[in-house]
Amino acid sequence: MRLAKHLIEVLGLTAVFAQAAVCSADVWQVHQGPDKDGVYYAGPEVSAPRLVKTVYVPYPIASAKETQGMTALAMVIDARGLPQNIQVIRSHGDAFDQATIQAVQRSTFAPGVLAGKPVPVWIDVRVVFYSNRTQTTPQILIAERDLAAPPESQFEDKKQRPLSYTPAIPIHTVDADFTNPFAKRPLVMVAVVTAVVGVDGLPKDVRIRHGLGFGLDEKAVAAVEHYRFLPATKKGKPIEDTRDINVEFAKF
Protein backbone atom coordinates (compact mmCIF):
# COMPACT_ATOMS: atom_id res chain seq x y z
CA MET A 1 0.00 0.00 0.00
CA ARG A 2 2.73 2.46 0.88
CA LEU A 3 5.14 4.03 -1.55
CA ALA A 4 8.75 2.99 -1.12
CA LYS A 5 9.68 6.06 0.92
CA HIS A 6 6.99 5.20 3.47
CA LEU A 7 8.51 1.89 4.51
CA ILE A 8 9.21 1.85 8.20
CA GLU A 9 12.53 1.31 9.86
CA VAL A 10 10.75 -0.23 12.79
CA LEU A 11 11.34 0.67 16.40
CA GLY A 12 15.13 0.55 16.51
CA LEU A 13 15.16 -3.21 16.98
CA THR A 14 18.72 -3.87 15.88
CA ALA A 15 20.11 -3.37 19.38
CA VAL A 16 17.40 -5.59 20.83
CA PHE A 17 18.18 -8.45 18.44
CA ALA A 18 21.92 -8.16 18.99
CA GLN A 19 21.54 -8.15 22.76
CA ALA A 20 19.15 -11.12 22.71
CA ALA A 21 21.61 -13.15 20.65
CA VAL A 22 24.15 -12.78 23.44
CA CYS A 23 21.93 -13.30 26.48
CA SER A 24 19.29 -16.02 26.34
CA ALA A 25 17.50 -14.56 29.37
CA ASP A 26 16.96 -11.19 27.70
CA VAL A 27 13.50 -9.63 27.85
CA TRP A 28 11.99 -8.44 24.55
CA GLN A 29 11.42 -4.81 25.39
CA VAL A 30 10.16 -2.83 22.41
CA HIS A 31 9.21 0.82 22.41
CA GLN A 32 7.89 2.81 19.52
CA GLY A 33 10.41 4.91 17.69
CA PRO A 34 10.27 7.12 14.60
CA ASP A 35 11.29 6.14 11.10
CA LYS A 36 14.41 7.57 9.49
CA ASP A 37 12.55 10.86 8.85
CA GLY A 38 11.45 11.24 12.47
CA VAL A 39 7.84 10.22 11.81
CA TYR A 40 5.85 7.73 13.90
CA TYR A 41 3.06 5.26 13.19
CA ALA A 42 -0.04 4.97 15.37
CA GLY A 43 0.35 2.25 17.97
CA PRO A 44 0.28 1.34 21.65
CA GLU A 45 2.33 4.37 22.71
CA VAL A 46 1.45 6.81 19.92
CA SER A 47 -2.14 7.99 19.52
CA ALA A 48 -3.48 8.51 15.99
CA PRO A 49 -4.18 12.02 14.69
CA ARG A 50 -7.85 13.06 14.65
CA LEU A 51 -9.91 15.14 12.26
CA VAL A 52 -11.23 18.10 14.26
CA LYS A 53 -12.83 20.04 11.43
CA THR A 54 -13.22 19.15 7.79
CA VAL A 55 -14.92 20.41 4.65
CA TYR A 56 -17.04 18.89 1.92
CA VAL A 57 -15.05 17.84 -1.12
CA PRO A 58 -16.39 19.48 -4.30
CA TYR A 59 -17.21 17.14 -7.16
CA PRO A 60 -15.41 17.85 -10.43
CA ILE A 61 -17.51 17.88 -13.60
CA ALA A 62 -17.87 14.29 -14.80
CA SER A 63 -20.48 11.75 -15.81
CA ALA A 64 -22.09 9.58 -13.12
CA LYS A 65 -20.01 6.61 -14.24
CA GLU A 66 -16.79 8.62 -14.12
CA THR A 67 -17.72 10.20 -10.78
CA GLN A 68 -18.05 7.02 -8.72
CA GLY A 69 -14.74 5.99 -7.17
CA MET A 70 -12.24 6.75 -4.46
CA THR A 71 -9.07 8.74 -3.89
CA ALA A 72 -6.75 7.67 -1.07
CA LEU A 73 -3.82 9.69 0.24
CA ALA A 74 -0.90 8.98 2.56
CA MET A 75 0.44 11.87 4.59
CA VAL A 76 2.12 12.98 7.78
CA ILE A 77 0.18 14.99 10.32
CA ASP A 78 2.96 16.96 11.96
CA ALA A 79 3.24 18.02 15.60
CA ARG A 80 1.29 21.21 14.81
CA GLY A 81 -1.58 19.22 13.31
CA LEU A 82 -0.72 20.23 9.75
CA PRO A 83 -0.77 17.75 6.83
CA GLN A 84 2.63 17.29 5.20
CA ASN A 85 4.17 14.99 2.56
CA ILE A 86 0.79 14.36 0.94
CA GLN A 87 0.97 11.58 -1.65
CA VAL A 88 -1.70 9.86 -3.72
CA ILE A 89 -1.74 6.11 -3.08
CA ARG A 90 -5.00 5.41 -4.91
CA SER A 91 -5.98 7.72 -7.76
CA HIS A 92 -9.46 8.43 -9.09
CA GLY A 93 -8.15 10.82 -11.72
CA ASP A 94 -6.33 14.10 -11.38
CA ALA A 95 -9.39 16.32 -10.87
CA PHE A 96 -10.76 14.15 -8.05
CA ASP A 97 -7.31 13.71 -6.50
CA GLN A 98 -6.69 17.45 -6.45
CA ALA A 99 -10.12 18.10 -4.92
CA THR A 100 -9.26 15.61 -2.18
CA ILE A 101 -5.85 17.15 -1.51
CA GLN A 102 -7.33 20.65 -1.30
CA ALA A 103 -10.01 19.47 1.15
CA VAL A 104 -7.35 17.86 3.35
CA GLN A 105 -5.28 21.03 3.31
CA ARG A 106 -8.34 23.00 4.47
CA SER A 107 -9.14 20.53 7.25
CA THR A 108 -8.02 20.81 10.88
CA PHE A 109 -6.28 17.92 12.62
CA ALA A 110 -5.31 17.17 16.19
CA PRO A 111 -1.79 15.65 16.09
CA GLY A 112 -0.80 12.26 17.40
CA VAL A 113 0.69 12.18 20.90
CA LEU A 114 3.57 10.26 22.47
CA ALA A 115 4.15 10.54 26.23
CA GLY A 116 1.99 13.65 26.39
CA LYS A 117 3.78 15.46 23.56
CA PRO A 118 2.53 15.93 19.97
CA VAL A 119 4.57 14.06 17.36
CA PRO A 120 4.35 13.64 13.57
CA VAL A 121 2.40 10.52 12.59
CA TRP A 122 1.68 8.76 9.28
CA ILE A 123 -1.98 8.36 8.34
CA ASP A 124 -4.04 7.52 5.27
CA VAL A 125 -7.03 9.60 4.24
CA ARG A 126 -9.69 8.54 1.77
CA VAL A 127 -12.58 10.26 0.01
CA VAL A 128 -15.31 8.22 -1.65
CA PHE A 129 -17.08 9.88 -4.57
CA TYR A 130 -20.64 8.75 -5.34
CA SER A 131 -22.38 8.62 -8.70
CA ASN A 132 -25.33 10.60 -7.27
CA ARG A 133 -22.84 13.22 -5.99
CA THR A 134 -23.75 12.75 -2.33
CA GLN A 135 -21.80 15.14 -0.10
CA THR A 136 -18.48 13.60 0.91
CA THR A 137 -15.65 14.49 3.26
CA PRO A 138 -12.13 13.22 3.99
CA GLN A 139 -11.94 10.30 6.42
CA ILE A 140 -8.88 9.06 8.33
CA LEU A 141 -7.85 5.44 7.96
CA ILE A 142 -5.09 3.80 10.01
CA ALA A 143 -3.88 1.05 7.70
CA GLU A 144 -0.29 0.79 8.94
CA ARG A 145 0.39 0.50 12.63
CA ASP A 146 2.82 -0.54 15.34
CA LEU A 147 1.69 -3.24 17.76
CA ALA A 148 2.54 -3.78 21.40
CA ALA A 149 5.12 -6.44 22.15
CA PRO A 150 3.81 -9.31 24.27
CA PRO A 151 4.60 -9.44 28.01
CA GLU A 152 7.79 -11.02 29.29
CA SER A 153 5.82 -13.97 30.64
CA GLN A 154 5.00 -15.10 27.10
CA PHE A 155 8.67 -15.97 26.55
CA GLU A 156 9.30 -17.73 29.87
CA ASP A 157 8.14 -20.83 31.72
CA LYS A 158 6.91 -20.83 35.32
CA LYS A 159 10.51 -20.80 36.56
CA GLN A 160 11.27 -17.72 34.41
CA ARG A 161 13.47 -19.71 32.05
CA PRO A 162 13.31 -19.07 28.29
CA LEU A 163 10.79 -21.28 26.53
CA SER A 164 12.20 -23.92 24.23
CA TYR A 165 10.39 -22.23 21.32
CA THR A 166 8.36 -19.07 20.64
CA PRO A 167 6.97 -18.14 17.20
CA ALA A 168 7.65 -14.92 15.33
CA ILE A 169 5.33 -12.15 16.56
CA PRO A 170 4.24 -9.16 14.40
CA ILE A 171 5.03 -5.75 15.86
CA HIS A 172 4.27 -3.71 12.73
CA THR A 173 1.47 -4.55 10.31
CA VAL A 174 0.11 -3.15 7.06
CA ASP A 175 -3.39 -3.71 5.73
CA ALA A 176 -3.44 -4.93 2.15
CA ASP A 177 -4.52 -2.43 -0.50
CA PHE A 178 -7.99 -0.91 -0.45
CA THR A 179 -11.02 -3.02 -1.26
CA ASN A 180 -13.80 -1.75 -3.50
CA PRO A 181 -16.14 0.44 -1.38
CA PHE A 182 -18.93 -0.15 -3.90
CA ALA A 183 -18.83 -3.96 -3.90
CA LYS A 184 -22.42 -5.23 -3.54
CA ARG A 185 -21.41 -8.55 -2.03
CA PRO A 186 -17.97 -8.06 -0.48
CA LEU A 187 -16.02 -11.24 0.14
CA VAL A 188 -14.49 -12.02 3.51
CA MET A 189 -11.34 -10.09 2.79
CA VAL A 190 -8.73 -12.25 4.50
CA ALA A 191 -5.88 -14.01 2.71
CA VAL A 192 -3.39 -16.38 4.35
CA VAL A 193 0.24 -15.68 3.54
CA THR A 194 3.29 -17.67 4.59
CA ALA A 195 6.65 -16.00 5.17
CA VAL A 196 10.11 -16.83 6.44
CA VAL A 197 11.00 -14.42 9.26
CA GLY A 198 14.71 -13.86 9.75
CA VAL A 199 16.55 -13.31 13.03
CA ASP A 200 16.38 -9.59 12.21
CA GLY A 201 12.57 -9.71 12.23
CA LEU A 202 12.30 -9.06 8.49
CA PRO A 203 10.03 -11.22 6.30
CA LYS A 204 11.33 -12.94 3.18
CA ASP A 205 10.16 -15.60 0.74
CA VAL A 206 6.60 -14.31 1.18
CA ARG A 207 4.02 -16.48 -0.60
CA ILE A 208 0.27 -17.01 -0.75
CA ARG A 209 -0.98 -20.04 1.20
CA HIS A 210 -4.74 -19.53 0.82
CA GLY A 211 -5.55 -16.85 -1.74
CA LEU A 212 -8.62 -14.92 -2.83
CA GLY A 213 -7.86 -14.38 -6.50
CA PHE A 214 -9.10 -11.28 -8.34
CA GLY A 215 -5.64 -9.70 -8.05
CA LEU A 216 -5.89 -9.60 -4.24
CA ASP A 217 -3.19 -12.19 -3.59
CA GLU A 218 -0.44 -9.93 -4.93
CA LYS A 219 -1.66 -7.14 -2.65
CA ALA A 220 -1.60 -9.46 0.37
CA VAL A 221 1.99 -10.49 -0.37
CA ALA A 222 3.03 -6.84 -0.82
CA ALA A 223 1.51 -5.97 2.57
CA VAL A 224 3.33 -8.76 4.45
CA GLU A 225 6.64 -7.74 2.87
CA HIS A 226 6.27 -4.53 4.91
CA TYR A 227 5.58 -6.28 8.21
CA ARG A 228 8.14 -6.34 11.03
CA PHE A 229 8.38 -9.05 13.69
CA LEU A 230 9.99 -10.10 16.89
CA PRO A 231 11.78 -13.17 15.54
CA ALA A 232 11.04 -16.71 16.63
CA THR A 233 13.24 -17.97 19.45
CA LYS A 234 14.74 -21.27 20.52
CA LYS A 235 15.73 -21.32 24.18
CA GLY A 236 15.78 -17.53 24.18
CA LYS A 237 17.93 -17.11 21.04
CA PRO A 238 16.49 -15.60 17.83
CA ILE A 239 16.09 -18.09 14.98
CA GLU A 240 14.82 -17.99 11.41
CA ASP A 241 11.37 -19.51 11.18
CA THR A 242 8.30 -19.76 8.96
CA ARG A 243 4.85 -18.62 9.98
CA ASP A 244 1.42 -18.05 8.46
CA ILE A 245 -0.17 -14.60 8.56
CA ASN A 246 -3.83 -13.70 8.10
CA VAL A 247 -3.86 -10.54 5.97
CA GLU A 248 -6.84 -8.21 6.08
CA PHE A 249 -7.64 -5.61 3.47
CA ALA A 250 -8.26 -1.95 4.28
CA LYS A 251 -11.98 -1.61 4.98
CA PHE A 252 -14.44 1.16 4.26
N, C-alpha and C positions, 0 to 999 in steps of 0.2 A: 504494500500500500504506500509506503513512504518512498520519496525520492532518495537517491543514494546519500545525499548530504544529511538526511534525517537520521541515518542509522546510529543507534546509540552506542556509546562506549560505556557499558553498563557498570555503574556503581563502584568503580575502582577495585575490581575483584582480584587483580593480579597479585597484590600483596597477600590477600587472604589465601589464595590457592598455594602460593609459594610457602607460606607459613604452615599450612595444613599438611603439605608434603613432608615437612620436617618433623612435625609433632602430631602423632596419631590421636592425641587427646584434645586437639584444638577444637574450639567451639566455632561454628559457622556464624560469625557475626557480620551481618550485612546492613549497611546504612545507605540510604539514597544519596547519590552524588550527581552532579551535572555532567552533561556530555562535554565534548572537547570545546564547545562554544559557550559553556557556562549555563546551559539551559537544562531544566529538569523535565521529567515526565510525572504525571499524576501518579500517586501511589500511597503506601501506608503512612508516609511521613510528609508528603507534599499534597496539599489539597488542590483540586482542579480549579482553574479560573471559572468565573460565573458571568453570565450575561446579566447586566443590571438594567440596561435600557437598549432597545433595538428599534429598528425602523422596518417598514414594509419594503420589500424589494420590488422595484418597478419592473413590469413585464416589457421586454422589447417587442417590437412589432414582428409578428410571426403567425403562421397558420396554427390551428389547434394542434395538428399533428407535430409540428416543429416545436411547439411550446412545451409540451409535456416532456419532463426529464429532470435531471438533477445536476447541480454543480457542487463539488466538494473541494474544500480548501484545507491545506495544512498551514499552520502559522504558530508563531510564538506570541503569547500574551506576556509582555514584559512586566517588570516590577511596578510600573506606574499604571498598569492596566491597559496599555496601548498595544494594538496588534502590530506585529513586525514580521518580516520574512514571509510574507503571504505568498503561497504557491498553490497553483491549481493541481489537484491530484485526481480529479475527475471532471472532465470538461463537458459542458452542454452547448458549446459554441461560444465564440468570443463575446457576443453581445450579452448573453446570459451570465457568462463568467465575470465580465466587467461590472454588471449590475450587482452581482453578489459581492464582489470585492468592495465596491463603493458603499454598499449597505454595511458591511463589516467595519469599514473605516469610520462610519458615522455612528456605530454602536458604542456602548459604554460597557466595559468589563471590570469586574473585580479580580485582581491578580491572584494567582496561587500563592500559598503560604507554606513556609517551612520554619518550624520552631518559632512561630509568631512573627516572622518577617516575610514580606512579599518577595517572591522570586519569579524569574521568567520560566514559563512552562509551555511545552508543546501541547496544542490541541488541534482537532479537526473541526471544521464548521461545514455544514451542508445547508443548501437551500433546494427545496423541491418545488418545481414549477408545474402547475396543473393546466390541463388543456382548457378548462373553463375559466382560467385566470383567477382562481381563488387567491385571496391575499395570502402572501407567504413572507416569512421572516427567517433570518439566519438562526440555526440551532447548533449548539455545541455537541460534539460527539467525542468521547474519550475512547479511541480505538487502539491506543498503544499505551501501556501502563507498566509501572514497576509493581512487583508483588512483595509482600512481606516474607522474609525467610522463616522457616519453621522454627519452633523452640528447640533449645538444646536437647531436651529430653527425647526428641524424635531420632537423635543420632546415638543414643546411649541405652544400655540395658539398665536393669534395676540397680546394679552395682556401679553405675556411672562409667562403665567401660564402653568403648566404641563398639557399635553393632558390627557383626560380621559383614553386613551388606546394607547399603541404603541406595535407593534409586536416584537418578538425576531429578532435580526439582526445579521447575521454572521460576525465575525471579523477574523476568521481563517478557511480556507477551504482546503480540500484535494480532488484532483481528484481521482475518482475510478480507480482501477487497469488497467493496460495497455490493450488497444484493440489490435487486431491482425493487424500488419502493412501490411499483405499480403491479407487481405480480399478483394475479387473482388467486392463485392457489400456491402460496410459497411452500417450498419443500422444507423439511427439517434441515436447516443449513449447518450441518456438522459433518466434517470429513475427518477421517483418521489417517494421520501421517506418522511414519516411522522415521527416526533419525538417530544417528550415532552422535553422542554427546562426548566431546573430548574432555580431558582433565582440566582444560581452561574454561569449561562451561559453554563452549561454542558448538553449535550443531553442524554436522556435515553429513554427506550422503543421505540427504533428505528425500524421502520417497512416499508416494501414496500407498496406503495399505487398504483402506476402504474409501473409494472415491464417490463423487456425485455426478461426474460428467458435466456436460454443458459448459466446458471451459473453466469450471470452478476448481478442479484439482490443481491446476497450475497456480492458481491464486493461493490455495491452501499451502502448497509447498513454499511459495515465495514468502508467506507470512512466517512460517516456522524457521526459515533461514535467518530471520531477524530476532528470533527468541534468544534469551540468555538463561543459563541454568547454574545452579549449584551442581557440580558434577556428582556422579555416583561415587560411592566410597566402598572400600573393602578394608575392614578393620581400621577405619578412620583415615585411610589414605585415598586421595582422589584416583579414580580409574576411568578409563574410557568404557562406555556402555551404550547399549541401544534401548530406546524406549518409544512407546507409542504416545501420540499426542492427539487429543480431540481438538480440532480447529473450528472455531465458530466464525461466522461471517458478520461483518458490521451490520447492525440491524437498524431499521427505521420504522 
